[in-house]
Amino acid sequence: MERRGPILSYLAEMPVGGRIILCVLAALAVLVPALNLLLPPDSLFHVPTFVVTLFGKYLTFALLALSVDLIWGFAGILSLGHGAFFALGGYAMGMYMMRQIGTRGVYGHPDLPDFMVFLNWKELPWYWSGFDMFPVALAMVVLAPGVLAFVFGFLAFRSRVTGVYLSIITQAMTYVLMLAFFRNDMGFGGNNGLTDFKDLLGFALQSDATRAGLFAASAIALAAGYLISLAIVKSKLGRIMVAIRDAESRTRFLGYRVEHYKLFAFTVSAMMAGVAGALYVPQVGIINPSEFSPANSIEIVVWVAVGGRGTLFGAALGAVLVNLGKSYFTAALPDVWLFALGGLFILTTLFLPKGVVGAIAALRGTAGKRRRGLSGLFRLLARRLL
């Protein structure tokens, strides 16, 4: 019998949906930038820059949904505050890009962003130090949400806060952060947030090449996030996470330190959300306190539920599908969108408890049983006739 290497074995055990999404992401990361940059605008196959930016934003949302599915679908932790980690990653990247503006700002100050000059700040706050260096900003993209998640999770899980109570305090956390970031004296731009970015790593943000590069980076980050999440859930750690989800008290009785496993998953998930926020901000060109809104975090849960909780690739698919619908309805029927979103969540909960991916799997199973039943019937008839 031929022995397979660890990579081939890993790919063989990967769900079909996972292999499909990785192939699609690899194709998108190459084809979309090529079709945008290499073909003339009048070509039938040219991808406009606004489409590249729009779908790049969807890919960051897919990574954010993936991070929520890692803890909700496999560890039973329903976080209604993951928008806070997403926003913190976005602010870390926004602070770096604000430092890169320099004298090109409205007031032409070499060190202070425009909003600080307007508010008569005399010097940069200490927590802005180092953000003129990309490695520092990149580290803070994961450290800021990671540290917050670790401290919050340590206190919550050690106190054995679970279920709806944990969901409520995660929502309270993001609401508190939203109120704090709205304050001008916090040094993050207040109500207006951070905007008017010029470039990233020396590349102009408005150029087609930069937009295409950000799209490719978002696709690669989503693929990496999926592989990391899959490696976690397929390991012994993942099996213990599922046991905690299904029977936390029994798992604790067996001797496992439940709070440690939940804390690890929660922290990794927050870091993934921070990376998603960091890729989101340069593509949309702004980050403000509204990203901390509890409604945003609830919307993330809807994405995961629609796509399929506990499937990983289903969560990513749900984020793309729901946001495609949002882009259409907010333009065609802006007054209906919020009702449509709420109705979608209710319908999914009642009729598609396993989401779109679960419904497709159920239909495939039903079709397979029918095919097997028909083939068995034909074999029986053949034996009777012969």
C-alpha positions in Angstrom: 0.0 0.0 0.0 1.4 3.4 -1.0 2.2 5.7 1.9 1.2 9.3 1.6 3.1 12.2 3.0 1.6 14.4 5.7 0.5 17.1 3.3 -1.2 14.7 1.0 -2.9 13.0 3.9 -4.0 16.4 5.2 -5.5 17.4 1.8 -7.2 13.9 1.5 -9.0 14.4 4.9 -10.0 18.0 4.0 -13.8 18.4 3.3 -14.8 18.7 -0.3 -16.1 22.2 0.3 -12.8 23.2 1.8 -10.9 22.0 -1.2 -13.3 23.8 -3.5 -12.9 27.1 -1.6 -9.1 26.9 -1.6 -9.1 26.3 -5.3 -11.5 29.1 -5.9 -9.4 31.5 -3.7 -6.2 30.5 -5.5 -7.9 31.2 -8.9 -9.4 34.5 -7.7 -6.0 35.7 -6.3 -4.4 35.3 -9.7 -7.2 35.8 -12.2 -9.0 38.9 -10.8 -5.9 41.1 -10.6 -4.8 39.9 -14.0 -8.2 40.6 -15.6 -8.2 44.0 -13.9 -4.7 45.1 -14.8 -3.9 43.4 -18.1 -7.1 43.8 -20.1 -8.4 47.1 -21.5 -11.6 48.6 -19.9 -13.6 47.9 -23.1 -12.8 44.2 -23.0 -15.6 41.8 -22.2 -13.5 40.0 -19.5 -12.2 43.2 -17.9 -12.9 43.3 -14.1 -13.6 46.9 -13.1 -11.6 48.3 -10.1 -14.7 49.0 -8.1 -15.7 45.3 -8.4 -12.2 44.3 -7.2 -12.5 46.5 -4.2 -16.1 45.4 -3.4 -15.2 41.7 -3.5 -11.9 42.3 -1.7 -14.1 43.7 1.1 -16.3 40.6 1.0 -13.2 38.4 1.4 -12.3 40.3 4.6 -15.8 39.7 5.9 -15.5 36.0 5.0 -12.3 35.8 7.2 -14.2 37.6 10.0 -17.1 35.1 9.7 -14.5 32.2 9.7 -13.1 33.5 13.0 -16.5 33.5 14.6 -17.3 30.0 13.3 -14.1 28.7 14.9 -15.4 29.5 18.4 -19.2 29.3 17.9 -19.3 26.3 15.6 -16.7 24.2 17.4 -16.4 25.5 21.0 -19.9 26.7 21.6 -18.8 30.3 22.4 -21.4 32.7 20.9 -19.6 36.0 20.7 -21.7 39.1 20.0 -18.6 41.4 20.3 -16.3 40.2 17.5 -16.7 43.4 15.7 -14.5 44.9 18.4 -11.5 42.8 17.4 -12.2 43.5 13.8 -12.2 47.2 14.5 -9.0 47.1 16.6 -7.1 45.5 13.8 -8.5 48.2 11.5 -7.5 51.0 13.8 -3.9 49.5 14.0 -3.6 49.6 10.3 -5.3 53.0 10.1 -2.8 54.5 12.5 0.1 53.3 10.4 -1.4 54.8 7.2 -2.1 58.1 9.1 1.6 58.3 10.1 2.5 57.8 6.4 0.6 61.0 5.3 3.2 63.3 6.8 3.2 66.8 5.4 0.6 65.8 2.7 -2.2 66.4 5.2 -4.4 69.5 5.2 -2.4 71.2 7.9 1.0 69.9 6.6 2.2 68.8 10.1 5.1 66.3 9.7 4.1 64.2 12.7 0.6 65.0 13.9 -2.5 63.8 11.9 -4.9 66.5 10.8 -7.5 65.8 13.5 -4.9 66.2 16.3 -3.7 69.5 14.8 -7.4 70.7 14.6 -7.9 69.7 18.3 -4.7 71.5 19.3 -2.7 68.4 20.3 0.9 69.4 20.8 2.5 65.9 20.4 1.7 62.4 19.6 0.2 60.2 22.4 2.6 57.5 23.6 0.5 54.8 22.2 1.0 56.2 18.7 4.7 55.6 19.0 6.2 53.1 16.5 3.2 53.2 14.1 5.4 54.9 11.5 7.0 51.4 11.1 5.0 48.7 9.2 6.3 45.8 11.3 5.1 47.5 14.5 1.7 48.1 13.0 1.5 44.6 11.7 2.3 43.2 15.1 -0.3 45.4 16.7 -2.9 44.2 14.2 -2.8 40.8 16.0 -1.6 41.8 19.4 -4.2 44.5 20.2 -7.2 42.2 19.6 -5.3 39.1 20.9 -4.4 40.7 24.2 -7.9 42.1 24.7 -9.4 38.7 23.9 -6.9 36.9 26.3 -7.7 39.3 29.2 -11.4 39.3 28.6 -11.5 35.5 28.1 -9.3 34.7 31.1 -11.7 36.6 33.4 -14.9 35.3 31.8 -13.9 31.6 31.4 -12.2 31.4 34.8 -15.5 32.6 36.3 -17.3 30.0 34.2 -19.5 32.5 32.4 -21.2 30.7 29.6 -24.2 30.8 27.2 -26.3 33.9 26.9 -24.5 35.6 29.8 -21.2 35.4 27.9 -22.9 36.7 24.7 -24.3 39.7 26.7 -20.9 40.7 28.2 -19.2 40.4 24.8 -21.8 42.8 23.4 -21.2 45.1 26.4 -17.5 45.0 25.7 -17.8 46.2 22.1 -20.4 48.8 23.1 -18.0 50.2 25.8 -15.2 50.4 23.2 -17.5 52.2 20.8 -18.4 54.9 23.3 -14.7 55.3 24.2 -13.5 55.6 20.6 -16.2 58.3 20.0 -14.4 60.5 22.5 -12.1 63.1 20.9 -9.7 62.9 23.9 -8.9 59.3 23.2 -6.7 60.3 20.3 -8.3 58.1 17.6 -10.2 60.8 15.6 -13.4 60.7 17.6 -16.6 60.5 15.6 -14.9 60.8 12.2 -12.3 58.2 12.9 -9.2 57.8 10.7 -9.4 58.6 7.0 -7.8 60.4 4.1 -5.2 57.7 3.7 -2.6 58.3 0.9 -0.6 55.1 0.5 0.4 51.8 2.0 4.0 50.7 2.0 4.7 53.4 -0.5 2.0 52.3 -3.0 -0.8 54.8 -3.7 -4.1 53.4 -2.4 -6.1 54.8 -5.3 -4.1 53.0 -7.9 -5.5 49.9 -9.6 -2.4 47.9 -8.9 -2.7 48.5 -5.1 -6.4 47.6 -5.2 -5.6 44.4 -7.0 -2.8 43.6 -4.6 -5.1 44.1 -1.6 -7.6 41.8 -3.2 -5.0 39.1 -3.6 -3.8 39.6 -0.1 -7.3 39.2 1.2 -7.8 36.0 -0.7 -4.5 34.6 0.6 -5.4 35.7 4.2 -8.7 33.9 3.9 -7.1 30.7 2.6 -4.5 30.9 5.4 -7.2 31.5 8.0 -9.2 28.5 6.7 -6.1 26.2 6.8 -5.2 27.3 10.4 -8.8 26.9 11.6 -9.1 23.5 9.9 -5.8 22.3 11.4 -7.1 23.3 14.9 -10.5 21.6 14.5 -9.0 18.4 13.0 -6.5 18.0 15.9 -7.0 16.6 19.3 -7.5 20.2 20.5 -10.4 20.5 18.1 -12.0 17.3 19.3 -11.9 18.6 22.9 -13.4 21.9 21.7 -16.3 20.0 20.2 -16.7 18.0 23.5 -16.8 21.3 25.4 -19.4 22.6 23.0 -21.6 19.5 23.4 -21.1 18.7 27.1 -18.9 21.2 28.9 -19.6 19.9 32.4 -18.8 16.3 31.4 -15.6 17.4 29.7 -14.5 19.2 32.9 -15.4 16.2 35.0 -13.1 14.1 32.8 -10.2 16.3 33.9 -9.8 18.8 31.1 -9.1 22.4 31.9 -12.0 23.7 29.9 -11.2 27.4 30.4 -7.7 26.9 28.8 -9.1 25.4 25.6 -11.8 28.1 25.3 -9.3 30.8 26.0 -6.9 29.5 23.3 -9.7 29.3 20.7 -11.1 32.7 21.6 -7.7 34.4 21.4 -6.8 32.9 18.0 -10.2 33.8 16.7 -9.8 37.5 17.8 -6.4 37.6 16.1 -8.0 36.4 12.8 -10.6 39.1 13.2 -7.9 41.7 13.6 -6.2 40.6 10.4 -9.5 40.9 8.6 -10.0 44.4 9.9 -6.5 45.4 8.9 -7.2 44.3 5.3 -10.6 45.9 5.3 -9.5 49.5 6.2 -7.2 50.2 3.2 -9.8 48.9 0.8 -12.7 51.1 2.1 -10.5 54.1 3.1 -11.8 54.8 6.6 -12.2 53.3 10.1 -14.4 55.0 12.6 -16.2 54.0 15.9 -19.3 52.7 14.1 -17.3 49.5 13.4 -17.6 48.7 17.1 -21.4 48.9 16.9 -23.1 45.8 18.5 -25.3 45.5 15.4 -22.3 44.7 13.3 -21.3 41.9 15.6 -24.8 40.5 15.5 -24.7 40.7 11.7 -21.5 38.5 11.7 -23.4 35.8 13.6 -26.1 35.9 10.9 -23.5 35.3 8.2 -22.3 32.2 10.0 -25.8 30.9 10.6 -26.8 31.4 7.0 -23.7 29.7 5.6 -23.6 26.9 8.1 -22.3 26.9 11.6 -19.5 24.4 12.3 -18.4 24.0 8.7 -15.8 26.8 8.4 -16.1 27.1 4.6 -19.9 27.6 5.0 -19.3 30.6 7.3 -17.1 32.2 4.6 -19.7 31.5 1.9 -22.5 32.9 4.1 -20.6 36.2 4.6 -20.2 36.6 0.8 -23.8 35.7 0.1 -25.4 37.9 2.7 -23.2 40.9 1.8 -24.0 40.4 -1.9 -27.7 40.6 -0.9 -26.9 43.6 1.3 -25.2 45.5 -1.6 -28.3 44.8 -3.8 -31.0 45.6 -1.3 -29.4 48.7 0.2 -29.3 50.2 -3.3 -32.6 48.9 -4.6 -34.7 48.8 -1.4 -32.8 50.7 1.3 -35.8 50.7 3.7 -36.3 47.0 3.5 -32.7 45.7 4.1 -32.8 45.5 7.9 -36.2 43.7 7.8 -34.8 41.3 5.2 -31.7 40.6 7.3 -33.9 39.9 10.4 -36.2 37.7 8.4 -33.3 35.9 6.8 -32.0 35.0 10.3 -35.4 33.8 11.5 -36.0 31.7 8.4 -32.5 30.2 8.6 -33.1 29.3 12.3 -36.4 27.7 11.6 -36.0 26.0 8.3 -32.2 25.8 7.7 -30.7 25.2 11.1 -27.5 23.9 9.5 -27.3 26.8 7.0 -26.9 26.7 3.2 -24.1 24.1 3.4 -26.1 21.9 5.6 -29.1 22.1 3.3 -27.0 21.2 0.3 -25.4 18.2 2.2 -28.9 17.0 3.2 -30.2 17.2 -0.4 -27.1 15.3 -1.6 -27.7 12.6 1.0 -31.4 12.4 0.1 -30.5 12.1 -3.6 -27.9 9.4 -2.8 -30.5 7.4 -0.9 -32.9 7.6 -3.7 -30.3 6.5 -6.2 -29.4 3.6 -4.0 -33.0 2.7 -3.5 -33.8 2.8 -7.2 -30.7 0.7 -8.1 -31.7 -1.8 -5.4 -35.3 -1.9 -6.9 -33.9 -2.5 -10.4 -31.7 -5.3 -9.2 -34.6 -6.9 -7.4 -36.8 -6.7 -10.5 -34.0 -8.1 -12.7 -33.6 -11.1 -10.4 -37.3 -11.7 -10.4 -37.5 -11.5 -14.2 -34.5 -13.7 -14.8 
